[in-house]
Amino acid sequence: MATSLRTPSFTSCSSSSTDTDDEGVRGTCEDASMCKRFAVSLGYWHDPYIQHFVRLSKERKAPEINRGYFARVHGVSQLIKAFLRKTECHCQILNLGAGMDTTFWRLKDEDLLPSKYFEVDFPMIVTRKLHSLKVKPFLLQPIIELHSEDPLQNDGHLLDSKRYAIIGADLRDLPELEEKLKKCNMNPQLPTLLVTECVLVYMTPEQSANLLKWAASSFDTAMFINYEQVNMDDRFGQIMIENLRRRQCDLAGVETCKSLESQNRVT
């Protein structure tokens, strides 16, 4: 069957009051994306897609930051690829709090896509990412190539295709999250990899525990990758907390990030 190359229409939706309450947390998406792009510009790793989602920072980043992001991207990527090879790509990936992540496009380049790749983040962040897809054919074309002749489904805070879906939802609202994932044909029977990168620390320990319990009970086979802060009681951690608080961004789960032991107690 021929692949449709029709460009879908995108509609914008107004943000909710909850979006306003989480403005500080949403701002960390921009920070992380700019740090990744800066490191890529210096050759720490290859990513031809990040430049289409975020501008290049004029401020140079410290080598420690570049190396930290390299370790983060490389470590998570290695675990994802190990899962894909173990399942022979007959699986699905849920990237929770995905932001401007480019893993879907990079996996496609390596012919390592799962049966379906899902991204979830705040509706306002998803709207911004959808805008990038709309105006950058370089990003949208790989999604269309893998789709059928049916139009892509989208409503401004959600885009669904055969192999890729991006969903605007609050991870603290599990009924809404599950409803939207099912709308995009999430398959509980498929081996499922859930990924969170510096996400759970912005939720209360109870909210994080509920998300983990939901993941454990929703899929026949599941693996969870969590990249998170640790040793937040040291001087570096305290400076990070102070800087975020000045920007009205509290780390609701910071108490669980004091050590590896405190993180394990949450799960």
Backbone as numpy.savetxt, mean C-alpha at the origin, in Angstrom:
# Nx Ny Nz CAx CAy CAz Cx Cy Cz
-9.18 -13.51 -27.20 -10.03 -12.32 -27.20 -9.15 -11.07 -27.20
-9.46 -10.14 -28.03 -8.65 -8.92 -28.12 -8.78 -8.11 -26.85
-7.71 -7.43 -26.50 -7.70 -6.60 -25.30 -8.22 -5.21 -25.62
-9.14 -4.73 -24.80 -9.67 -3.38 -25.00 -8.65 -2.35 -24.57
-8.45 -1.33 -25.37 -7.53 -0.26 -25.02 -8.29 1.03 -24.72
-9.59 0.88 -24.48 -10.38 2.07 -24.14 -9.96 2.62 -22.79
-9.79 3.91 -22.72 -9.43 4.55 -21.46 -10.68 4.79 -20.63
-10.72 4.31 -19.38 -11.91 4.48 -18.57 -12.07 5.92 -18.12
-13.30 6.29 -17.83 -13.54 7.62 -17.27 -13.36 7.57 -15.77
-12.90 8.67 -15.19 -12.69 8.75 -13.75 -13.52 9.91 -13.21
-14.18 9.68 -12.10 -14.96 10.74 -11.48 -14.39 11.04 -10.11
-14.49 12.28 -9.70 -13.97 12.67 -8.39 -15.11 12.67 -7.38
-14.77 12.37 -6.13 -15.75 12.36 -5.06 -15.25 13.24 -3.94
-16.15 13.84 -3.21 -15.74 14.70 -2.10 -15.26 13.87 -0.93
-14.32 14.40 -0.15 -13.78 13.68 0.99 -14.73 13.79 2.17
-14.64 12.83 3.08 -15.50 12.80 4.25 -14.82 13.50 5.41
-15.56 13.66 6.50 -14.99 14.28 7.69 -13.88 13.43 8.26
-13.98 12.09 8.08 -12.93 11.21 8.57 -11.62 11.49 7.87
-11.68 11.82 6.55 -10.47 12.16 5.82 -9.76 13.34 6.48
-10.54 14.34 6.89 -9.96 15.52 7.52 -9.28 15.16 8.83
-9.90 14.28 9.61 -9.33 13.87 10.89 -7.98 13.17 10.71
-7.79 12.49 9.59 -6.58 11.70 9.36 -5.58 12.41 8.45
-5.68 13.72 8.36 -4.81 14.46 7.45 -3.33 14.25 7.75
-2.97 14.23 9.04 -1.57 14.04 9.41 -1.04 12.69 8.97
-1.86 11.66 9.11 -1.45 10.31 8.70 -1.30 10.25 7.19
-2.23 10.86 6.47 -2.15 10.85 5.01 -0.89 11.54 4.52
-0.45 12.55 5.26 0.75 13.28 4.86 2.00 12.42 4.85
2.01 11.36 5.66 3.18 10.49 5.69 3.33 9.71 4.39
2.24 9.55 3.63 2.32 8.89 2.32 3.21 9.70 1.39
3.02 11.01 1.37 3.83 11.89 0.53 5.30 11.83 0.95
5.54 11.86 2.26 6.91 11.82 2.76 7.63 10.56 2.31
6.99 9.41 2.52 7.61 8.13 2.17 7.85 8.03 0.67
6.88 8.49 -0.12 7.02 8.40 -1.58 8.16 9.27 -2.08
8.31 10.47 -1.50 9.39 11.36 -1.92 10.75 10.79 -1.52
10.81 10.16 -0.35 12.07 9.52 0.07 12.44 8.38 -0.87
11.45 7.60 -1.27 11.72 6.50 -2.21 12.19 7.04 -3.55
11.53 8.08 -4.04 11.94 8.61 -5.35 13.35 9.17 -5.29
13.69 9.84 -4.19 15.04 10.40 -4.09 16.08 9.28 -4.09
15.81 8.21 -3.34 16.75 7.08 -3.31 16.87 6.44 -4.69
15.75 6.31 -5.39 15.78 5.75 -6.75 16.61 6.63 -7.67
16.49 7.96 -7.52 17.25 8.88 -8.38 18.75 8.74 -8.18
19.16 8.22 -7.01 20.58 8.00 -6.73 21.03 6.59 -7.09
20.10 5.76 -7.57 20.47 4.43 -8.02 20.43 3.34 -6.97
19.76 3.59 -5.85 19.70 2.55 -4.81 18.93 1.33 -5.29
17.90 1.52 -6.09 17.21 0.42 -6.76 16.52 0.98 -8.00
16.05 0.08 -8.86 15.44 0.48 -10.13 13.93 0.52 -9.99
13.34 1.66 -10.30 11.89 1.80 -10.27 11.51 2.91 -11.25
11.12 2.54 -12.47 10.78 3.57 -13.47 9.38 4.16 -13.28
8.66 3.71 -12.24 7.26 4.13 -12.07 7.06 5.19 -11.00
7.91 5.20 -9.97 7.70 6.10 -8.84 7.69 7.56 -9.28
8.45 7.89 -10.33 8.52 9.28 -10.79 7.18 9.78 -11.32
6.28 8.86 -11.68 4.98 9.26 -12.21 3.95 9.49 -11.10
4.33 9.20 -9.86 3.40 9.39 -8.75 3.79 10.54 -7.82
5.07 10.90 -7.80 5.52 11.90 -6.84 6.68 12.70 -7.43
6.76 13.97 -7.05 7.82 14.83 -7.56 9.14 14.49 -6.87
10.23 14.90 -7.49 11.55 14.69 -6.91 11.83 15.79 -5.90
12.19 15.41 -4.69 12.46 16.38 -3.64 13.71 17.19 -3.96
13.63 18.50 -3.72 14.80 19.36 -3.89 15.76 19.23 -2.71
15.24 18.70 -1.62 16.05 18.53 -0.41 16.74 17.17 -0.43
18.05 17.18 -0.28 18.79 15.92 -0.25 18.47 15.16 1.04
18.35 13.85 0.91 18.08 13.00 2.06 19.40 12.43 2.59
19.46 12.24 3.89 20.66 11.68 4.50 20.89 10.26 4.01
22.14 9.83 3.90 22.42 8.46 3.46 21.70 7.41 4.30
21.55 7.67 5.60 20.87 6.71 6.46 19.42 6.51 6.02
18.78 7.58 5.56 17.39 7.47 5.09 17.34 6.67 3.79
18.26 6.96 2.87 18.30 6.22 1.60 18.53 4.73 1.84
19.46 4.42 2.73 19.75 3.02 3.02 18.58 2.34 3.72
17.93 3.09 4.59 16.77 2.53 5.28 15.65 2.18 4.32
15.39 3.06 3.36 14.34 2.76 2.38 14.76 1.64 1.44
16.05 1.56 1.12 16.51 0.43 0.31 16.25 -0.88 1.05
16.59 -0.93 2.33 16.37 -2.16 3.11 14.89 -2.49 3.17
14.06 -1.47 3.34 12.60 -1.68 3.40 12.07 -2.24 2.09
12.39 -1.58 0.98 11.87 -2.00 -0.32 12.41 -3.38 -0.70
13.71 -3.58 -0.51 14.32 -4.85 -0.90 13.80 -6.00 -0.03
13.70 -5.77 1.27 13.25 -6.83 2.17 11.83 -7.27 1.89
10.92 -6.30 1.76 9.53 -6.64 1.48 9.40 -7.30 0.11
10.15 -6.78 -0.87 10.10 -7.34 -2.22 10.54 -8.80 -2.24
11.60 -9.12 -1.51 12.09 -10.49 -1.48 11.05 -11.44 -0.89
10.37 -11.01 0.16 9.34 -11.85 0.77 8.14 -12.04 -0.16
7.75 -10.97 -0.84 6.64 -11.07 -1.79 6.97 -12.05 -2.90
8.17 -11.94 -3.45 8.57 -12.83 -4.55 8.67 -14.28 -4.09
9.12 -14.49 -2.86 9.19 -15.85 -2.33 7.79 -16.46 -2.24
6.81 -15.67 -1.81 5.43 -16.14 -1.73 4.88 -16.45 -3.12
5.16 -15.58 -4.08 4.67 -15.78 -5.44 5.26 -17.05 -6.06
6.54 -17.27 -5.82 7.17 -18.47 -6.38 6.66 -19.73 -5.69
6.43 -19.65 -4.40 5.92 -20.80 -3.65 4.54 -21.20 -4.14
3.72 -20.21 -4.48 2.35 -20.48 -4.93 2.26 -20.55 -6.46
3.39 -20.38 -7.13 3.43 -20.33 -8.60 2.48 -19.25 -9.12
2.39 -18.16 -8.37 1.58 -16.98 -8.70 0.08 -17.24 -8.67
-0.32 -18.44 -8.24 -1.75 -18.73 -8.10 -2.18 -18.27 -6.70
-2.31 -16.96 -6.56 -2.56 -16.36 -5.25 -3.07 -14.94 -5.45
-3.34 -14.27 -4.35 -3.70 -12.85 -4.40 -2.91 -12.10 -3.35
-2.65 -10.82 -3.62 -1.91 -9.97 -2.70 -2.80 -8.80 -2.31
-2.86 -8.51 -1.00 -3.57 -7.35 -0.48 -2.54 -6.42 0.15
-2.28 -5.30 -0.51 -1.36 -4.30 0.00 -2.20 -3.26 0.75
-2.15 -3.30 2.07 -3.00 -2.46 2.92 -2.24 -1.20 3.33
-2.81 -0.04 3.01 -2.09 1.21 3.22 -1.02 1.39 2.16
-1.37 1.11 0.91 -0.39 1.02 -0.18 0.20 2.36 -0.59
-0.54 3.44 -0.40 -0.02 4.74 -0.82 0.29 4.77 -2.30
1.48 5.31 -2.65 1.90 5.40 -4.05 2.80 4.22 -4.44
2.63 3.10 -3.77 3.47 1.93 -4.02 3.40 1.49 -5.49
4.52 0.99 -6.02 4.60 0.62 -7.43 4.83 -0.88 -7.63
4.62 -1.68 -6.58 4.93 -3.10 -6.66 4.20 -3.80 -7.80
2.92 -3.47 -8.03 2.16 -4.12 -9.10 2.87 -3.99 -10.44
3.32 -2.80 -10.78 3.95 -2.57 -12.07 5.30 -3.27 -12.16
6.05 -3.26 -11.07 7.36 -3.91 -11.09 7.23 -5.43 -11.17
6.22 -5.99 -10.52 5.99 -7.44 -10.63 5.58 -7.82 -12.05
4.78 -6.99 -12.69 4.38 -7.27 -14.07 5.61 -7.30 -14.98
6.53 -6.37 -14.76 7.74 -6.34 -15.58 8.55 -7.63 -15.43
8.47 -8.26 -14.26 9.22 -9.49 -14.00 8.39 -10.74 -14.25
7.19 -10.56 -14.81 6.29 -11.68 -15.07 6.01 -12.47 -13.80
5.74 -11.75 -12.71 5.49 -12.38 -11.41 4.19 -11.89 -10.79
3.22 -11.53 -11.60 1.97 -11.04 -11.04 1.15 -12.18 -10.43
0.50 -11.92 -9.30 -0.44 -12.90 -8.74 -1.72 -12.93 -9.57
-2.63 -13.82 -9.21 -3.91 -13.87 -9.91 -4.61 -12.51 -9.84
-4.48 -11.85 -8.68 -5.00 -10.48 -8.57 -4.23 -9.74 -7.48
-4.02 -8.45 -7.74 -3.29 -7.59 -6.82 -4.22 -6.47 -6.36
-4.41 -6.36 -5.04 -5.30 -5.35 -4.46 -4.47 -4.31 -3.71
-4.86 -3.06 -3.83 -4.31 -1.99 -3.01 -5.45 -1.32 -2.25
-5.19 -0.98 -0.99 -6.19 -0.29 -0.16 -5.52 0.89 0.53
-6.19 2.02 0.53 -5.70 3.17 1.30 -6.86 4.14 1.50
-6.59 5.23 2.22 -7.61 6.24 2.43 -8.21 6.68 1.09
-9.51 6.95 1.04 -10.14 7.38 -0.22 -9.44 8.56 -0.88
-8.97 9.54 -0.10 -8.33 10.71 -0.70 -7.02 10.33 -1.39
-6.27 9.40 -0.80 -5.02 8.96 -1.42 -5.32 8.15 -2.68
-6.35 7.32 -2.62 -6.73 6.53 -3.79 -7.17 7.45 -4.93
-7.92 8.50 -4.62 -8.34 9.45 -5.65 -7.13 10.07 -6.33
-6.13 10.42 -5.55 -4.91 11.01 -6.12 -4.19 10.01 -7.02
-4.11 8.75 -6.58 -3.43 7.74 -7.39 -4.21 7.47 -8.67
-5.53 7.46 -8.58 -6.35 7.26 -9.77 -6.15 8.39 -10.76
-5.96 9.60 -10.26 -5.69 10.73 -11.16 -4.39 10.51 -11.92
-3.37 10.01 -11.22 -2.10 9.72 -11.89 -2.28 8.68 -12.98
-3.10 7.66 -12.70 -3.37 6.64 -13.71 -4.08 7.24 -14.92
-4.98 8.17 -14.65 -5.76 8.78 -15.73 -4.88 9.59 -16.67
-3.95 10.34 -16.11 -3.16 11.27 -16.94 -1.83 10.69 -17.40
-1.49 9.48 -16.93 -0.22 8.86 -17.31 -0.48 7.52 -17.99
-0.59 7.49 -19.31 -0.83 6.23 -20.02 0.21 5.16 -19.69
1.42 5.57 -19.34 2.48 4.64 -18.98 2.07 3.78 -17.79
1.24 4.33 -16.90 0.76 3.60 -15.73 -0.51 2.81 -16.02
-1.40 3.39 -16.80 -2.70 2.76 -17.05 -2.60 1.61 -18.05
-1.72 1.73 -19.02 -1.64 0.74 -20.09 -1.43 -0.69 -19.58
-0.52 -0.93 -18.61 -0.35 -2.31 -18.13 -1.61 -2.89 -17.51
-2.44 -2.05 -16.88 -3.69 -2.52 -16.29 -4.67 -2.91 -17.38
-4.77 -2.08 -18.41 -5.69 -2.34 -19.51 -5.27 -3.59 -20.28
-3.98 -3.76 -20.47 -3.48 -4.91 -21.23 -3.90 -6.23 -20.61
-4.03 -6.25 -19.29 -4.38 -7.47 -18.57 -5.89 -7.63 -18.39
-6.65 -6.67 -18.86 -8.09 -6.67 -18.65 -8.79 -7.30 -19.86
-10.11 -7.43 -19.75 -10.92 -7.95 -20.85 -11.49 -6.78 -21.64
-12.43 -7.07 -22.51 -13.04 -6.00 -23.29 -14.06 -5.20 -22.48
-14.45 -5.71 -21.32 -15.38 -4.96 -20.49 -14.72 -3.69 -19.97
-15.49 -2.61 -19.80 -14.92 -1.38 -19.26 -14.39 -1.60 -17.84
-13.35 -0.88 -17.48 -12.87 -0.93 -16.11 -13.92 -0.34 -15.18
-14.11 -0.97 -14.03 -15.07 -0.46 -13.06 -14.40 0.58 -12.17
-15.01 1.75 -12.05 -14.47 2.76 -11.17 -15.57 3.69 -10.70
-15.40 4.22 -9.48 -16.39 5.17 -8.97 -15.71 6.35 -8.28
-14.46 6.62 -8.62 -13.76 7.74 -8.02 -12.88 7.34 -6.85
-13.36 6.41 -6.01 -12.58 5.90 -4.89 -12.27 4.42 -5.06
-12.50 3.90 -6.25 -12.28 2.47 -6.49 -12.08 2.24 -7.98
-11.11 1.42 -8.30 -10.90 0.97 -9.68 -10.69 -0.54 -9.64
-11.46 -1.26 -10.45 -11.34 -2.72 -10.46 -11.12 -3.20 -11.88
-10.13 -4.08 -12.03 -9.86 -4.73 -13.31 -9.61 -6.21 -13.04
-9.28 -6.94 -14.08 -9.12 -8.39 -13.94 -7.97 -8.76 -13.00
-6.86 -8.02 -13.06 -5.68 -8.39 -12.29 -5.28 -7.36 -11.23
-5.91 -6.19 -11.25 -5.52 -5.11 -10.34 -6.75 -4.37 -9.85
-6.76 -4.09 -8.54 -7.84 -3.28 -7.96 -7.24 -2.32 -6.95
-7.75 -1.10 -6.93 -7.34 -0.13 -5.91 -8.61 0.38 -5.25
-8.62 0.35 -3.92 -9.84 0.56 -3.15 -9.62 1.64 -2.10
-10.51 2.61 -2.06 -10.49 3.61 -1.00 -11.31 3.12 0.18
-10.64 2.83 1.29 -11.34 2.32 2.47 -10.49 2.57 3.70
-11.15 2.57 4.86 -10.49 2.76 6.14 -10.23 1.39 6.75
-8.98 1.07 7.01 -8.63 -0.25 7.55 -9.22 -0.48 8.94
-9.67 0.58 9.59 -10.29 0.44 10.91 -11.76 0.06 10.81
-12.31 0.17 9.61 -13.71 -0.19 9.37 -13.74 -1.50 8.60
-13.66 -2.61 9.32 -13.51 -3.91 8.68 -14.73 -4.34 7.85
-15.96 -4.08 8.29 -17.10 -4.43 7.43 -17.05 -3.73 6.07
-16.69 -2.44 6.07 -16.57 -1.70 4.80 -15.44 -2.26 3.96
-14.31 -2.55 4.60 -13.16 -3.09 3.88 -13.52 -4.41 3.20
-14.13 -5.31 3.95 -14.48 -6.62 3.39 -15.50 -6.48 2.27
-16.47 -5.61 2.44 -17.49 -5.41 1.41 -16.87 -4.94 0.09
-15.94 -3.99 0.18 -15.33 -3.46 -1.04 -14.38 -4.47 -1.68
-13.68 -5.25 -0.87 -12.81 -6.28 -1.42 -13.63 -7.35 -2.15
-14.76 -7.73 -1.57 -15.62 -8.72 -2.22 -16.21 -8.16 -3.51
-16.51 -6.87 -3.51 -17.01 -6.22 -4.72 -16.00 -6.32 -5.86
-14.72 -6.36 -5.48 -13.64 -6.47 -6.47 -13.17 -7.91 -6.64
-14.01 -8.85 -6.23 -13.77 -10.28 -6.47 -12.58 -10.84 -5.70
-12.41 -10.41 -4.46 -11.45 -11.07 -3.59 -11.88 -12.52 -3.40
-10.92 -13.44 -3.45 -11.22 -14.87 -3.36 -10.65 -15.45 -2.07
-11.48 -15.75 -1.07 -10.98 -16.27 0.22 -10.29 -17.62 0.10
-10.56 -18.35 -0.99 -9.96 -19.67 -1.15 -8.53 -19.62 -1.69
-8.17 -18.52 -2.32 -6.81 -18.40 -2.86 -5.80 -18.14 -1.75
-4.59 -18.71 -1.85 -3.53 -18.30 -0.92 -3.37 -16.79 -0.99
-3.33 -16.16 0.17 -3.38 -14.69 0.22 -2.22 -14.13 1.01
-1.56 -13.14 0.43 -0.48 -12.43 1.11 -0.96 -11.03 1.44
-0.94 -10.67 2.73 -1.30 -9.33 3.17 -0.03 -8.58 3.55
0.09 -7.34 3.08 1.29 -6.55 3.29 0.92 -5.22 3.94
1.61 -4.87 5.03 1.48 -3.54 5.63 2.88 -2.99 5.87
3.15 -1.81 5.35 4.44 -1.15 5.55 4.23 0.14 6.33
4.68 0.16 7.57 4.53 1.35 8.42 3.08 1.83 8.40
2.17 0.92 8.69 0.73 1.20 8.67 0.11 0.99 10.05
0.40 -0.15 10.66 -0.27 -0.50 11.91 0.08 0.47 13.04
1.23 1.11 12.98 1.63 2.04 14.04 0.69 3.24 14.12
-0.03 3.52 13.04 -0.98 4.64 13.04 -2.36 4.24 13.55
-2.52 2.97 13.91 -3.77 2.46 14.45 -3.57 2.09 15.91
-4.64 2.08 16.69 -4.51 1.65 18.08 -4.20 0.15 18.10
-3.59 -0.35 19.18 -3.32 -1.79 19.26 -4.58 -2.63 19.07
-5.70 -2.16 19.59 -6.95 -2.91 19.43 -7.37 -2.97 17.97
-7.23 -1.85 17.26 -7.60 -1.83 15.84 -6.67 -2.72 15.02
-5.38 -2.70 15.33 -4.43 -3.58 14.63 -4.75 -5.04 14.90
-5.04 -5.36 16.16 -5.37 -6.74 16.52 -6.62 -7.21 15.79
-7.61 -6.33 15.67 -8.84 -6.69 14.96 -8.57 -6.95 13.48
-7.68 -6.14 12.89 -7.33 -6.35 11.48 -6.64 -7.70 11.29
-5.73 -8.04 12.21 -5.03 -9.32 12.12 -6.00 -10.49 12.32
-6.93 -10.34 13.25 -7.91 -11.40 13.48 -8.79 -11.58 12.24
-9.17 -10.46 11.62 -9.97 -10.54 10.40 -9.20 -11.28 9.30
-7.92 -10.96 9.15 -7.11 -11.62 8.13 -6.99 -13.11 8.40
-6.80 -13.47 9.67 -6.63 -14.88 10.03 -7.90 -15.69 9.80
-9.06 -15.04 9.92 -10.33 -15.77 9.82 -10.96 -15.69 8.43
-10.42 -14.85 7.55 -11.09 -14.59 6.27 -10.56 -15.42 5.12
-9.37 -16.02 5.28 -8.76 -16.73 4.15 -8.36 -18.15 4.56
-8.49 -19.07 3.61 -8.11 -20.45 3.89 -6.62 -20.56 4.19
-5.81 -19.82 3.43 -4.35 -19.81 3.62 -3.88 -18.37 3.50
-3.16 -17.89 4.51 -2.74 -16.49 4.48 -1.36 -16.32 5.11
-0.63 -15.34 4.59 0.65 -14.92 5.16 0.58 -13.41 5.32
1.18 -12.90 6.39 1.12 -11.47 6.68 2.54 -10.92 6.79
2.87 -9.92 5.96 4.16 -9.23 6.04 3.90 -7.87 6.68
4.56 -7.60 7.79 4.41 -6.31 8.46 5.79 -5.68 8.66
6.01 -4.55 7.99 7.24 -3.79 8.18 6.89 -2.61 9.08
7.53 -2.55 10.25 7.10 -1.56 11.24 8.27 -1.02 12.03
8.06 0.13 12.65 9.06 0.71 13.54 9.28 -0.18 14.75
10.47 -0.05 15.35 10.78 -0.80 16.56 11.80 0.02 17.36
11.93 -0.30 18.65 12.85 0.44 19.54 12.54 1.94 19.55
11.27 2.26 19.66 10.85 3.66 19.60 11.16 4.43 20.88
11.71 3.77 21.88 12.09 4.47 23.11 13.48 5.09 23.03
14.25 4.75 21.97 15.59 5.33 21.89 15.50 6.78 21.37
16.64 7.46 21.33 16.64 8.88 20.99 16.12 9.12 19.57
16.51 8.27 18.63 16.05 8.42 17.25 14.53 8.30 17.19
13.99 7.31 17.91 12.54 7.12 17.92 11.81 8.29 18.53
12.36 8.85 19.61 11.72 9.99 20.26 11.70 11.22 19.35
12.78 11.43 18.60 12.81 12.55 17.66 11.75 12.37 16.58
11.61 11.13 16.09 10.59 10.85 15.08 9.19 11.15 15.62
8.92 10.72 16.83 7.60 10.95 17.44 7.34 12.44 17.59
8.35 13.18 18.06 8.19 14.63 18.26 7.93 15.34 16.93
8.66 14.95 15.89 8.48 15.57 14.58 7.07 15.32 14.03
6.58 14.11 14.19 5.25 13.77 13.70 4.17 14.50 14.49
4.35 14.63 15.79 3.36 15.33 16.61 3.27 16.80 16.24
4.39 17.39 15.87 4.36 18.80 15.45 3.54 18.98 14.19
3.36 17.89 13.45 2.55 17.93 12.23 1.16 17.34 12.46
0.74 17.30 13.73 -0.58 16.78 14.10 -0.76 15.32 13.67
0.31 14.54 13.81 0.23 13.12 13.45 0.72 12.30 14.64
-0.21 11.75 15.39 0.14 10.92 16.53 0.24 9.46 16.10
1.20 8.75 16.67 1.35 7.33 16.41 0.52 6.57 17.45
-0.70 6.22 17.06 -1.63 5.62 18.02 -1.15 4.28 18.55
-0.29 3.60 17.78 0.17 2.28 18.20 1.61 2.25 18.65
2.17 3.41 19.00 3.60 3.48 19.30 3.98 2.65 20.52
3.06 2.46 21.45 3.38 1.70 22.66 3.74 0.25 22.33
3.22 -0.26 21.22 3.52 -1.64 20.84 4.82 -1.75 20.05
5.46 -0.60 19.77 6.68 -0.61 18.96 7.94 -0.36 19.79
7.84 -0.56 21.09 9.00 -0.33 21.94 10.06 -1.40 21.76
9.63 -2.61 21.39 10.57 -3.72 21.20 9.90 -4.79 20.36
10.67 -5.77 19.93 10.09 -6.89 19.19 9.11 -7.66 20.07
9.43 -7.75 21.36 8.57 -8.48 22.28 7.20 -7.79 22.41
7.20 -6.46 22.50 5.93 -5.75 22.64 5.09 -5.88 21.37
5.74 -5.95 20.20 4.99 -6.16 18.96 4.39 -7.56 18.91
5.13 -8.54 19.36 4.62 -9.91 19.33 3.41 -10.09 20.24
3.35 -9.31 21.31 2.22 -9.44 22.22 0.91 -9.02 21.57
0.98 -8.11 20.59 -0.23 -7.65 19.90 -0.82 -8.77 19.07
0.03 -9.57 18.44 -0.44 -10.62 17.56 -0.75 -11.89 18.32
